[in-house]
């Protein structure tokens, strides 16, 4: 951490003014201090490390100056008001979340279009009128305290719900009596990346807890989690440690409990690696027994019936399969129920003793229904091309719900009767002045640098002339086994409504084609991801869908890394780059909050070969002085404690220092917000209007 007198030691520091031109306002000055380290024999000079102390008064002053500078470009573009007005209209309609039942009660989220946050509703019988159970709009005056996860007790009497303050990943759990709507005195602090899992008798919940940060709430490393049990009515100080492993400070836990309550299944993760260990505590064992104690595949518990536990697994099956585990008398015998198919499994649920599997067929959902012996009963052909998700419920339920969406179709929710496979429309999102028939979307494929075929979805308003001058928004992610699948987006709609094309590339690093697709875009294969994204732009331009002078690229989090690395490697391909909440310093990402967990996808800077690979593409370290980079709008939030904002701060400062031409390098820092979840409506609309308004203004200039 820098001391105040660092700012006056002229021998080791300078102030710089960069990027001045006749047309643009003067770029703010940024303090530079040489901070030199020798890492694996290589000298690294981190001149903007002082910005890692992002809650300091010095960093806040820097942010204020940068925001003032940025606002001169984004606050009053000709497109901002058009987009904001458009979004106000499409956000004005009601929104209904996926319903789910617990005993006689039905729960769902609802927003009439005017609220900053959706309310949790309850119907106490099928014919009862809905009531508001939890209203997050009352949590804070400015809407920045939001509702996180919820968990309803098995007896249906209590609900555990979590709060996020200003977008932070930290959660505070509270408890409400569903019948009396009385708030209990129980409160659980310092929970992160955790559900609240009820004991079958509804006596309490299991949750993951970290130690209280010693230095800085938003940046301290999150290690040594404990799996805790909280008994309703007790103080948190009296909670019981169910499992911990001080020898493995970076293991994480999630617990599931079998339908009959006889088996507790502990899934142990190591960073973001999808492979995991499975420990089980049965009614015949006093401790958790290691059933899978090596990282040989992913094992995700689904449900149970009698002595059989059902899992989704990638063990010897990169596209996924369904397995059962016989736990009778601690026998622990595995059996394949549904073998691996050519299509990867997106999700698997068991309802009414039927296994409902969502496969991915070139990013499009394909639903197959099997019995518990793995025999195919029915393919659910809905005539819908896009993404289908849902199918929640218990093994004895006869009815479930699912949703459908694609890039030009807002969400539709259907009920499914599993006794006769009949579907019925439950709710359909209606948007003002919008009709799906007025828009077009198509799935195409292009060859990446190494010849790999990559799917890309291209969407736009029907009737616009698509040519080399059309504004293109190219979006991607490419990492952590996360698939980017078709889904309706109001922000994408705002771009299309201004005459632009939205192109979403399902590049490697995700799981669109199973575990192999992920592995081909992680660790030493990470360069494939950047090549896939660059070649998506080349494909579009070769087909007269935009050009380098009309293309903006955007991605968030790992996608922010994608955008930053790709635009540094291919500055001639893009007009505007929008890296959002990005991981941009690949040599120090592991030193803050949960960043260490990403070494499973990126590699560890502590290992020389992985360090050299990270250094080869780390955006902060690959900026070249005197280069002309695309116009860049870096976006982050001052309370992002997942990808801490210092990544964006340092990258912006370095890029401003290096930029040779008049293309502005800007950073937009949102106040009282985090990594994205829980952001109130008014902030979201303003963000989209400013960011897309600026990008379009730069392109259509």
Secondary structure, DSSP 8 states (H G I E B T S, - for coil): ---GGGGG-TTTEEEE-----SSS-----EEEE--EEEETTEEEE-TTGGGGSTTSHHHHHHHHHHHHHHHHHHTT-TTHHHHHHHHHHHTSS-EE---EEETTEEEEEEE-SSSSS-EEEEESSTTS--EEEE-GGGS-TTS-EEEEEEEE-TTSSEEEEEEEETT-S-EEEEEEETTT--EEEEEEEEE-S---EE-TTSSEEEEEE----SS-TTTS-----EEEEEETTS-GGG-EEEE--TT-TTEEEEEEE-TTS--EEEEEEETT-S-EEEEEE-TT-SS-EEEE-S-SS-EEEEEEETTEEEEEE-TT-TT-EEEEEE-GGG--EEEEEE---SSEEEEEEEETTEEEEEEEETTEEEEEEEETTS-EEEEE--S--SEEEE----TT-SEEEEEEEETTEEEEEEEEETTTTEEEEEEE---TT--GGGEEEEEEEEE-TTS-EEEEEEEEETT---STTS-EEEE----TT--------HHHHHHHTTT-EEEEE--TTSSTT-HHHHHTTSGGGHHHHHHHHHHHHHHHHHTTS--GGGEEEEEETHHHHHHHHHHHH-GGG-SEEEEES----TTTGGGSTTGGGGHHHH--TTSHHHHHHHHHH-GGG---TT----EEEEEEETT-TTTTTHHHHHHHHHHHHH--SS--EEEEEESS--SSTT--HHHHHHHHHHHHHHHHHHH--
